[in-house]
């Protein structure tokens, strides 16, 4: 890139009041954070967050299956990418099928777009992508609050290519100013006629018509040879893509942990938290998350048998959500001890029970 081009891009950043703040509204665009797992196989039966943080795979009624992984590949400046590998093809596409890779944003984080006002601004999404061959896929921005959307197509090759796609301003329908899902950035990779049978809505935002959302895309599930790689995903205000905003791993991890945090044992008897027994059957243990979570988190444990209460033999009968602070930063875990009684009023510590892989997940994803 020439110096003149760099200055022009910087001017776009200044114009849109982004100096000194985060330009990239997306999180984990460089695919560096994977708290849950670095690889999961057999995906396709149900939607979920499986590997890389903030990137959800959404499936509907497809027989195809894929492996999703964090892979050490990328263009210059990127150590990692998100890779999808088709392991079971699906060439008989039913009407309601789809595969979507998406990130969901809170309404309070996208107010700067000024959507639904006379000052509404365009948005530019840039990303690096490659595949095992030439495909056409779609990138959709979707307004969940007002059921409006727009989709632009892009092509893949076998080499890393950076796409820069600008979506026009939308003066209809403001985003809600809250912590709920408002804006979705969605990569369409496979769609039946319910979503692809119309005319692609690509020129301006419009009321959502399903048939127009993915018209003209190919199918990732067309062959078990298919692979899809993506990294360096950035969404910013303005009509010009700026260089990717590389944030530190620590900053990116903290942003991810607002939506998902995993407490994981680093030793065989790692302490989780302490608390008081309030009767002979139940006690609480306090645990803090690294940051305020988006909403009250759903708690799951790797297995109840992975934990114990110090000083009492046996496995807890259950560990469940208890009370939490209003900022969703501190949680009381309720421990039911089962057959071995507590002494009411006594302080106890919950710990991993000779299990170096004991885990507690806190999930407040959108």
PLY file of the C-alpha trace (Angstrom):
ply
format ascii 1.0
element vertex 366
property float x
property float y
property float z
element edge 365
property int vertex1
property int vertex2
end_header
0.00 0.00 0.00
1.35 3.44 -0.96
1.83 6.19 1.61
-0.91 8.20 -0.09
-3.32 5.29 0.24
-2.41 4.83 3.90
-3.05 8.53 4.57
-6.38 8.32 2.77
-7.43 5.39 4.94
-6.33 7.23 8.07
-8.38 10.20 6.95
-11.42 7.94 6.81
-10.75 6.84 10.38
-10.44 10.45 11.55
-13.60 11.43 9.69
-15.58 8.76 11.50
-14.31 9.73 14.95
-12.45 6.48 15.51
-9.05 7.85 16.58
-8.15 6.59 20.04
-10.94 4.01 20.12
-11.62 0.53 18.81
-12.10 0.59 15.05
-13.04 -3.04 14.77
-16.50 -3.69 16.18
-15.97 -7.44 15.88
-14.14 -9.50 18.51
-11.49 -12.16 17.85
-11.24 -11.28 14.18
-7.67 -12.61 14.05
-8.91 -15.98 15.39
-6.44 -16.07 18.28
-8.75 -16.95 21.22
-10.25 -20.43 21.56
-11.30 -21.00 25.18
-13.61 -23.94 24.46
-11.54 -26.01 22.03
-9.17 -25.70 19.08
-10.95 -28.38 17.03
-14.37 -30.04 16.97
-15.53 -32.74 14.55
-18.92 -33.91 13.29
-20.59 -30.49 13.40
-23.82 -29.89 11.50
-26.63 -31.33 13.59
-27.14 -28.28 15.80
-25.99 -24.69 16.19
-23.51 -23.51 18.77
-20.20 -21.97 19.78
-17.69 -24.78 19.36
-14.13 -23.52 18.98
-13.04 -19.94 18.33
-14.61 -17.43 20.69
-17.46 -15.22 19.42
-17.82 -17.18 16.17
-21.05 -19.17 16.09
-21.84 -21.95 13.63
-25.54 -22.02 12.80
-26.95 -25.07 11.03
-30.45 -26.09 10.02
-31.66 -29.49 8.82
-28.58 -30.44 6.87
-27.10 -33.92 6.45
-23.64 -32.45 5.86
-20.97 -32.51 8.55
-17.77 -30.55 9.06
-14.77 -30.07 11.30
-14.21 -26.59 12.70
-10.74 -25.70 13.93
-8.28 -22.99 14.84
-5.49 -23.52 12.31
-1.98 -22.06 12.15
-2.39 -20.51 8.73
-2.98 -17.02 7.42
-1.71 -14.17 5.27
1.29 -12.11 6.38
0.69 -10.75 9.88
-1.79 -13.44 10.97
-0.76 -16.55 12.88
-4.20 -18.20 12.96
-7.37 -18.65 10.99
-10.73 -20.36 11.35
-10.89 -23.45 9.16
-13.94 -25.46 8.10
-13.38 -28.89 6.55
-16.31 -30.74 4.95
-16.29 -34.36 6.17
-19.77 -35.43 4.97
-21.20 -33.92 1.79
-24.82 -32.89 1.29
-25.66 -32.48 -2.39
-29.42 -32.94 -2.02
-30.24 -29.57 -0.52
-33.65 -29.33 1.17
-35.46 -26.00 1.04
-34.88 -25.01 4.67
-31.21 -25.93 4.95
-28.45 -23.47 5.76
-24.95 -23.09 7.18
-24.00 -19.74 8.64
-20.84 -18.55 10.37
-21.70 -15.44 12.32
-20.89 -12.98 15.04
-23.64 -11.25 17.06
-23.26 -7.75 18.47
-24.99 -5.99 21.34
-27.13 -2.98 20.48
-25.25 -0.72 22.87
-22.01 -1.46 21.00
-23.26 -0.37 17.56
-24.86 2.97 18.36
-22.07 4.80 16.51
-23.49 3.57 13.20
-26.43 5.95 13.83
-28.73 3.50 12.08
-32.31 4.66 11.76
-31.39 8.35 11.83
-30.62 11.02 9.24
-26.96 10.69 10.27
-26.77 6.95 9.50
-23.31 5.83 8.36
-22.07 3.14 6.01
-20.23 0.13 7.40
-17.27 -1.66 5.81
-16.37 -5.28 6.52
-12.96 -6.58 5.46
-11.56 -10.09 5.79
-9.02 -12.53 4.36
-10.42 -15.73 2.89
-9.36 -18.73 0.85
-10.77 -22.16 -0.01
-9.81 -25.30 -1.89
-11.28 -23.80 -5.05
-13.52 -21.12 -6.54
-16.74 -20.57 -4.59
-19.27 -17.78 -4.27
-20.49 -17.12 -0.74
-22.43 -14.31 0.88
-21.84 -11.82 3.69
-25.02 -10.52 5.31
-25.53 -7.71 7.79
-28.78 -8.22 9.64
-30.68 -5.86 11.94
-32.33 -8.15 14.47
-34.27 -5.33 16.14
-36.08 -4.24 12.97
-35.83 -7.43 10.83
-33.87 -5.68 8.08
-30.90 -7.02 6.12
-28.55 -6.71 3.17
-26.20 -9.29 1.59
-23.13 -8.93 -0.63
-21.48 -11.81 -2.49
-17.76 -12.57 -2.52
-15.58 -15.14 -4.27
-12.83 -17.45 -3.02
-9.65 -18.73 -4.62
-6.96 -21.10 -3.38
-4.87 -18.12 -2.21
-5.49 -15.66 0.59
-7.45 -12.68 -0.75
-8.61 -9.66 1.27
-12.17 -8.60 0.53
-13.39 -5.12 1.43
-17.19 -4.86 1.33
-19.06 -1.65 2.09
-22.70 -1.68 3.16
-24.68 1.53 2.70
-26.17 3.59 5.50
-29.70 2.73 6.61
-31.92 5.56 7.83
-34.72 3.14 8.79
-34.85 1.33 12.11
-32.59 2.29 15.01
-30.75 -0.33 17.04
-31.96 -0.86 20.60
-29.55 0.55 23.18
-29.16 -2.55 25.34
-27.11 -5.71 25.84
-29.30 -7.86 23.58
-28.57 -9.05 20.05
-28.99 -6.23 17.51
-26.54 -6.55 14.60
-25.37 -9.82 13.03
-22.49 -10.27 10.62
-23.20 -13.57 8.86
-21.23 -15.58 6.30
-23.65 -17.72 4.26
-21.94 -20.93 3.13
-24.87 -23.19 2.14
-28.59 -22.49 1.70
-31.73 -24.15 0.38
-34.38 -22.43 -1.70
-36.12 -20.94 1.33
-33.10 -18.65 1.67
-31.70 -18.62 -1.88
-34.73 -18.91 -4.16
-35.35 -15.19 -4.61
-33.33 -12.20 -5.80
-30.33 -11.21 -3.71
-30.96 -8.04 -1.70
-27.58 -6.40 -2.24
-28.04 -2.71 -3.06
-29.74 -1.33 0.05
-31.15 -2.41 3.41
-34.67 -3.83 3.19
-37.22 -5.64 5.27
-36.00 -9.21 5.64
-37.33 -11.62 3.02
-35.74 -15.02 3.57
-35.62 -15.99 -0.12
-33.47 -12.95 -0.89
-30.84 -13.45 1.81
-28.51 -15.97 0.12
-29.48 -16.05 -3.56
-26.53 -16.89 -5.79
-24.25 -18.59 -3.24
-22.54 -21.95 -3.72
-22.51 -24.83 -1.26
-19.70 -25.63 1.14
-21.22 -29.11 1.52
-20.93 -29.92 -2.21
-17.90 -32.18 -1.67
-15.76 -33.65 1.08
-12.81 -31.97 -0.66
-14.10 -28.57 0.43
-12.19 -26.40 2.85
-12.85 -22.80 3.91
-10.39 -20.53 5.72
-11.01 -17.04 7.13
-9.15 -14.54 9.32
-8.55 -10.82 9.78
-12.27 -10.06 9.97
-12.95 -6.40 10.70
-16.15 -4.31 10.73
-15.81 -0.55 10.98
-17.76 2.62 10.43
-17.16 4.31 7.10
-16.89 3.49 3.42
-13.18 2.62 3.38
-11.47 -0.42 4.89
-8.50 0.45 7.09
-5.63 -1.93 7.96
-6.67 -4.67 10.39
-6.62 -3.54 14.01
-4.34 -5.98 15.82
-5.15 -6.01 19.53
-3.09 -7.76 22.18
-4.05 -11.30 23.09
-4.91 -10.12 26.61
-7.25 -7.42 25.32
-8.94 -9.84 22.92
-9.33 -12.50 25.62
-10.94 -9.97 27.99
-13.44 -8.97 25.30
-14.29 -12.64 24.70
-14.72 -13.35 28.41
-17.68 -10.97 28.59
-19.56 -13.71 26.71
-17.82 -16.91 27.81
-15.41 -17.70 30.62
-13.95 -21.08 31.51
-12.51 -21.76 34.95
-10.09 -24.62 34.41
-8.05 -26.52 36.98
-4.29 -26.18 36.65
-3.52 -28.78 39.32
-5.12 -31.83 40.89
-6.55 -29.98 43.89
-7.05 -26.45 42.61
-9.34 -24.34 44.76
-12.44 -22.95 43.08
-13.84 -20.78 45.86
-14.89 -20.71 49.51
-18.24 -20.20 51.19
-20.43 -21.15 54.11
-22.77 -24.08 54.61
-26.27 -22.78 55.27
-27.65 -26.15 56.36
-26.40 -29.74 56.54
-27.09 -30.43 52.86
-26.09 -27.25 51.07
-23.22 -24.79 50.96
-22.12 -21.99 48.68
-18.78 -21.19 47.09
-17.97 -17.75 45.70
-16.24 -17.46 42.34
-15.39 -14.30 40.42
-15.23 -13.99 36.65
-12.41 -11.88 35.14
-14.83 -9.20 33.93
-18.48 -8.27 34.05
-20.34 -10.71 31.82
-22.96 -9.59 29.32
-25.85 -11.11 31.28
-26.47 -13.66 34.00
-24.32 -16.58 32.89
-25.44 -20.18 32.55
-23.11 -22.42 34.54
-22.06 -25.94 33.52
-19.38 -28.18 35.01
-17.26 -30.76 33.20
-18.58 -33.43 35.60
-19.72 -33.26 39.22
-17.23 -36.03 39.96
-14.38 -33.71 38.97
-15.00 -31.69 42.17
-15.01 -32.17 45.92
-15.38 -30.14 49.10
-12.15 -29.95 51.07
-12.35 -31.91 54.29
-15.42 -33.93 53.32
-15.24 -37.25 51.52
-17.34 -38.13 48.51
-18.56 -36.29 45.45
-21.08 -33.43 45.54
-24.54 -34.44 44.40
-24.81 -31.27 42.30
-23.19 -27.89 41.61
-25.50 -25.21 40.27
-26.01 -21.49 39.77
-26.80 -19.57 42.89
-27.03 -15.85 43.45
-24.89 -13.36 41.53
-23.98 -9.70 41.74
-25.83 -7.17 39.61
-22.79 -6.66 37.37
-22.62 -10.41 36.62
-19.06 -10.55 37.94
-19.39 -12.67 41.10
-21.38 -15.88 41.42
-22.40 -18.12 44.30
-22.19 -21.76 43.33
-24.66 -23.86 45.28
-23.20 -27.22 46.32
-25.47 -30.04 47.39
-23.31 -32.52 49.26
-25.63 -35.51 49.12
-25.07 -38.26 51.72
-22.13 -36.64 53.56
-23.52 -33.77 55.63
-22.10 -30.30 56.09
-21.85 -28.61 59.46
-24.17 -25.65 59.19
-22.34 -22.32 59.48
-18.90 -23.79 58.73
-16.63 -22.40 55.97
-15.75 -24.86 53.19
-13.70 -24.78 50.00
-14.83 -26.23 46.68
-11.88 -27.72 44.78
-11.04 -30.02 41.91
-10.97 -33.64 43.06
-7.66 -34.99 41.79
-8.73 -33.77 38.35
-6.37 -31.55 36.40
-9.04 -31.14 33.70
-11.94 -29.98 35.91
-13.81 -27.13 34.22
-16.62 -24.70 35.01
-18.12 -22.79 32.08
-19.88 -19.45 32.41
-21.87 -18.70 29.26
-23.67 -15.45 28.43
-23.43 -15.57 24.64
-25.90 -13.68 22.49
0 1
1 2
2 3
3 4
4 5
5 6
6 7
7 8
8 9
9 10
10 11
11 12
12 13
13 14
14 15
15 16
16 17
17 18
18 19
19 20
20 21
21 22
22 23
23 24
24 25
25 26
26 27
27 28
28 29
29 30
30 31
31 32
32 33
33 34
34 35
35 36
36 37
37 38
38 39
39 40
40 41
41 42
42 43
43 44
44 45
45 46
46 47
47 48
48 49
49 50
50 51
51 52
52 53
53 54
54 55
55 56
56 57
57 58
58 59
59 60
60 61
61 62
62 63
63 64
64 65
65 66
66 67
67 68
68 69
69 70
70 71
71 72
72 73
73 74
74 75
75 76
76 77
77 78
78 79
79 80
80 81
81 82
82 83
83 84
84 85
85 86
86 87
87 88
88 89
89 90
90 91
91 92
92 93
93 94
94 95
95 96
96 97
97 98
98 99
99 100
100 101
101 102
102 103
103 104
104 105
105 106
106 107
107 108
108 109
109 110
110 111
111 112
112 113
113 114
114 115
115 116
116 117
117 118
118 119
119 120
120 121
121 122
122 123
123 124
124 125
125 126
126 127
127 128
128 129
129 130
130 131
131 132
132 133
133 134
134 135
135 136
136 137
137 138
138 139
139 140
140 141
141 142
142 143
143 144
144 145
145 146
146 147
147 148
148 149
149 150
150 151
151 152
152 153
153 154
154 155
155 156
156 157
157 158
158 159
159 160
160 161
161 162
162 163
163 164
164 165
165 166
166 167
167 168
168 169
169 170
170 171
171 172
172 173
173 174
174 175
175 176
176 177
177 178
178 179
179 180
180 181
181 182
182 183
183 184
184 185
185 186
186 187
187 188
188 189
189 190
190 191
191 192
192 193
193 194
194 195
195 196
196 197
197 198
198 199
199 200
200 201
201 202
202 203
203 204
204 205
205 206
206 207
207 208
208 209
209 210
210 211
211 212
212 213
213 214
214 215
215 216
216 217
217 218
218 219
219 220
220 221
221 222
222 223
223 224
224 225
225 226
226 227
227 228
228 229
229 230
230 231
231 232
232 233
233 234
234 235
235 236
236 237
237 238
238 239
239 240
240 241
241 242
242 243
243 244
244 245
245 246
246 247
247 248
248 249
249 250
250 251
251 252
252 253
253 254
254 255
255 256
256 257
257 258
258 259
259 260
260 261
261 262
262 263
263 264
264 265
265 266
266 267
267 268
268 269
269 270
270 271
271 272
272 273
273 274
274 275
275 276
276 277
277 278
278 279
279 280
280 281
281 282
282 283
283 284
284 285
285 286
286 287
287 288
288 289
289 290
290 291
291 292
292 293
293 294
294 295
295 296
296 297
297 298
298 299
299 300
300 301
301 302
302 303
303 304
304 305
305 306
306 307
307 308
308 309
309 310
310 311
311 312
312 313
313 314
314 315
315 316
316 317
317 318
318 319
319 320
320 321
321 322
322 323
323 324
324 325
325 326
326 327
327 328
328 329
329 330
330 331
331 332
332 333
333 334
334 335
335 336
336 337
337 338
338 339
339 340
340 341
341 342
342 343
343 344
344 345
345 346
346 347
347 348
348 349
349 350
350 351
351 352
352 353
353 354
354 355
355 356
356 357
357 358
358 359
359 360
360 361
361 362
362 363
363 364
364 365
